[in-house]
């Protein structure tokens, strides 16, 4: 079937071959019974626009939560495990068992979150897998708020670590760039590579944007903790998860497709 265009947007209707759509792996038999509003897959200038928007907000979420939980984690990061691993080594050298234990706990909590999120993606029916991950994240965010209000600062912050670990499994690849993860060093390394290959200007833009999203998210998260506290700041995490869920369903796109 052809792809009728609307301005710079191109609509794909061959869903079985659209490997960029969040539901690309749904079998043909399932597609015939899938509600119509699940089907649109939008492209912008050859780049999967839905993936770009979804993953960009996920990248910002990673940075925001790291800034939000940084103080209550004892100056550790919720999503940047390379920095935490270096901190762990430093604490071991100094024989600081408390600091080393905290760093190791953060790392293991992140890994646990990734494992749980991966399990959901692999075992929940494809139609609901990404939604189930976001629903779990919302439940974790709610638990973090309750713990923070109960003055359990560290357990509340560790819950946020599990949240970003879980969310990492929803990363998307756009123009060869992995978005939606807290890979600060990875983005900067890839930026250096992209600068050496100026023909791929889109890569330079995406790598810079990803790094800026992480840093800006951390800035906002740290400021939110300072002025509003972690509990109120986590409410914004819930709001972001709702927006991400809305991006998955996108019911208004079906209406536009019908016109």
C-alpha positions as CSV (number, residue, x, y, z in Angstrom):
1,X,0.0,0.0,0.0
2,X,1.2,3.5,-0.7
3,X,2.2,6.1,1.9
4,X,0.0,9.2,1.7
5,X,1.9,12.2,3.0
6,X,0.8,15.0,5.1
7,X,3.3,17.9,4.9
8,X,6.6,16.5,6.1
9,X,5.0,13.4,7.7
10,X,4.8,10.1,6.0
11,X,2.4,7.4,7.2
12,X,3.4,3.8,7.0
13,X,0.6,1.2,6.6
14,X,2.7,-1.9,6.0
15,X,2.9,-2.6,9.7
16,X,4.3,-6.2,9.4
17,X,7.5,-4.7,7.8
18,X,7.7,-1.6,9.9
19,X,10.5,-2.4,12.3
20,X,10.5,1.1,13.8
21,X,7.0,0.9,15.3
22,X,6.8,0.0,19.0
23,X,4.6,-2.9,17.9
24,X,6.6,-4.0,14.9
25,X,7.0,-7.5,16.3
26,X,3.3,-8.2,16.6
27,X,2.3,-11.1,14.3
28,X,0.1,-10.5,11.3
29,X,-2.7,-12.4,13.0
30,X,-2.6,-10.0,15.9
31,X,-2.5,-7.0,13.7
32,X,-5.9,-7.9,12.3
33,X,-7.4,-7.7,15.7
34,X,-5.4,-4.8,17.0
35,X,-7.5,-1.7,17.8
36,X,-7.1,0.8,15.0
37,X,-5.6,3.6,17.2
38,X,-2.6,1.4,17.9
39,X,-1.5,1.2,14.3
40,X,-0.1,4.5,13.0
41,X,3.7,4.7,12.7
42,X,4.9,8.2,11.9
43,X,8.1,9.3,10.1
44,X,9.6,12.8,9.9
45,X,12.1,13.4,7.1
46,X,13.1,9.8,7.1
47,X,13.6,9.6,10.8
48,X,11.1,7.7,13.0
49,X,9.5,10.7,14.7
50,X,7.6,8.7,17.3
51,X,10.8,6.9,18.3
52,X,12.8,10.1,18.4
53,X,10.2,11.9,20.7
54,X,9.7,8.9,22.9
55,X,13.4,8.2,23.4
56,X,14.3,11.9,23.8
57,X,11.9,12.2,26.7
58,X,13.3,8.9,28.1
59,X,16.9,10.4,27.9
60,X,15.7,13.5,29.8
61,X,14.0,11.3,32.3
62,X,17.3,9.5,33.0
63,X,19.1,12.8,33.7
64,X,16.2,14.2,35.7
65,X,16.0,11.2,38.1
66,X,19.8,11.2,38.5
67,X,19.7,14.8,39.6
68,X,16.6,14.3,41.7
69,X,18.1,11.4,43.7
70,X,21.8,12.5,43.8
71,X,21.8,13.9,47.3
72,X,19.9,11.1,48.9
73,X,22.1,8.5,47.2
74,X,25.2,10.0,48.9
75,X,26.4,11.8,45.7
76,X,25.8,8.7,43.5
77,X,23.9,8.7,40.3
78,X,20.6,6.9,39.6
79,X,21.4,6.1,36.0
80,X,25.2,6.6,35.4
81,X,26.7,3.4,36.5
82,X,30.2,4.1,35.1
83,X,30.6,6.9,37.6
84,X,29.2,4.8,40.4
85,X,31.6,1.9,39.5
86,X,34.5,4.4,39.8
87,X,33.2,5.6,43.1
88,X,32.9,2.0,44.3
89,X,36.6,1.3,43.5
90,X,37.6,4.5,45.2
91,X,35.7,3.6,48.4
92,X,37.3,0.1,48.4
93,X,40.8,1.6,48.2
94,X,39.9,3.9,51.1
95,X,38.5,0.8,53.0
96,X,35.2,2.7,53.4
97,X,32.9,-0.3,53.6
98,X,29.8,1.9,54.1
99,X,30.5,4.0,51.0
100,X,31.5,0.9,49.0
101,X,28.3,-1.0,50.1
102,X,26.1,2.0,49.1
103,X,27.7,2.2,45.7
104,X,27.4,-1.5,45.1
105,X,23.8,-1.4,46.3
106,X,23.0,1.3,43.8
107,X,24.6,-0.7,40.9
108,X,22.8,-3.9,41.9
109,X,19.5,-2.1,42.1
110,X,20.0,-0.6,38.7
111,X,20.8,-4.1,37.3
112,X,17.8,-5.5,39.0
113,X,15.6,-2.9,37.4
114,X,17.0,-3.7,33.9
115,X,16.4,-7.4,34.5
116,X,12.8,-6.9,35.6
117,X,12.1,-4.6,32.6
118,X,13.6,-7.0,30.2
119,X,11.5,-9.8,31.7
120,X,8.4,-7.8,31.0
121,X,9.3,-7.1,27.4
122,X,10.1,-10.7,26.8
123,X,7.1,-12.3,28.5
124,X,4.2,-9.9,28.3
125,X,2.3,-10.0,25.0
126,X,3.9,-7.7,22.5
127,X,0.9,-5.5,22.4
128,X,1.2,-4.6,26.0
129,X,4.9,-5.1,26.8
130,X,6.0,-1.4,26.7
131,X,2.8,-0.3,28.5
132,X,3.5,-2.9,31.2
133,X,7.0,-1.5,31.7
134,X,5.7,2.1,32.0
135,X,3.0,0.9,34.4
136,X,5.6,-0.7,36.6
137,X,7.7,2.4,36.6
138,X,4.7,4.4,37.7
139,X,4.1,2.0,40.6
140,X,7.8,2.4,41.6
141,X,7.5,6.2,41.4
142,X,4.5,6.1,43.7
143,X,6.3,3.9,46.2
144,X,9.3,6.3,46.1
145,X,6.9,9.2,46.9
146,X,5.4,7.3,49.9
147,X,8.9,6.4,51.2
148,X,10.1,10.0,50.8
149,X,7.1,11.3,52.7
150,X,7.8,8.7,55.4
151,X,11.3,10.2,55.7
152,X,13.0,7.1,54.3
153,X,15.3,9.1,52.0
154,X,17.7,6.4,50.9
155,X,15.1,3.7,50.2
156,X,13.1,6.3,48.2
157,X,16.2,7.2,46.2
158,X,17.0,3.5,45.6
159,X,13.5,3.0,44.2
160,X,14.2,5.7,41.7
161,X,17.4,3.8,40.7
162,X,15.2,0.7,40.0
163,X,12.9,3.0,38.0
164,X,15.6,4.3,35.6
165,X,17.0,0.8,35.3
166,X,13.6,-0.5,34.3
167,X,13.1,2.4,31.9
168,X,16.5,1.8,30.2
169,X,15.0,-1.3,28.4
170,X,12.7,1.1,26.4
171,X,15.6,2.7,24.6
172,X,15.2,3.3,20.9
173,X,17.7,3.5,18.0
174,X,17.3,6.6,15.9
175,X,19.7,7.2,13.0
176,X,22.1,4.7,14.6
177,X,22.1,6.6,18.0
178,X,20.8,4.8,21.1
179,X,18.5,7.2,22.9
180,X,16.7,6.6,26.2
181,X,19.7,5.5,28.2
182,X,22.0,7.3,30.6
183,X,25.2,6.8,28.5
184,X,27.1,10.1,29.1
185,X,30.5,8.8,28.1
186,X,28.9,6.8,25.2
187,X,27.2,9.9,23.8
188,X,30.4,12.0,24.0
189,X,32.5,9.2,22.5
190,X,30.0,8.8,19.6
191,X,30.0,12.6,19.2
192,X,33.8,12.6,18.7
193,X,33.3,9.9,16.0
194,X,30.6,11.8,14.3
195,X,32.6,15.0,14.2
196,X,35.4,13.1,12.4
197,X,32.8,12.1,9.8
198,X,31.1,15.4,8.9
199,X,28.9,13.8,6.2
200,X,26.7,12.4,9.0
201,X,25.6,15.8,10.4
202,X,22.4,14.2,11.8
203,X,24.6,12.1,14.1
204,X,26.4,15.1,15.4
205,X,23.0,16.8,16.2
206,X,21.6,13.7,17.8
207,X,24.7,13.0,20.0
208,X,24.8,16.6,21.2
209,X,21.1,16.6,21.8
210,X,21.3,13.4,23.8
211,X,24.1,14.8,26.0
212,X,22.3,18.1,26.5
213,X,19.1,16.3,27.4
214,X,20.9,14.3,30.1
215,X,22.7,17.4,31.6
216,X,19.6,19.6,31.4
217,X,17.6,16.8,33.1
218,X,20.2,16.5,35.9
219,X,20.1,20.3,36.3
220,X,16.4,20.4,36.6
221,X,16.3,17.4,38.9
222,X,18.9,18.8,41.3
223,X,17.1,22.1,41.4
224,X,13.8,20.4,42.0
225,X,15.2,18.4,45.0
226,X,16.7,21.6,46.5
227,X,13.6,23.7,46.2
228,X,10.7,21.2,46.3
229,X,12.1,18.0,47.8
230,X,12.4,14.5,46.3
231,X,8.8,13.6,47.0
232,X,7.3,16.5,45.1
233,X,10.0,16.1,42.4
234,X,8.9,12.5,41.8
235,X,5.5,13.8,40.9
236,X,7.0,15.2,37.7
237,X,8.4,11.7,37.0
238,X,4.9,10.4,37.1
239,X,3.8,13.1,34.8
240,X,6.5,12.2,32.3
241,X,5.5,8.6,32.4
242,X,2.0,9.5,31.6
243,X,3.2,11.5,28.6
244,X,5.3,8.6,27.4
245,X,2.3,6.3,27.7
246,X,0.3,8.8,25.6
247,X,3.0,8.7,23.0
248,X,2.7,4.9,22.7
249,X,-1.1,4.9,22.2
250,X,-1.4,8.2,20.2
251,X,-5.2,7.8,19.5
252,X,-5.4,11.1,17.7
253,X,-3.2,9.8,14.9
254,X,-5.9,7.3,13.8
255,X,-8.3,10.2,13.5
256,X,-5.9,12.1,11.3
257,X,-5.3,8.9,9.2
258,X,-9.0,8.7,8.6
259,X,-9.2,12.1,7.0
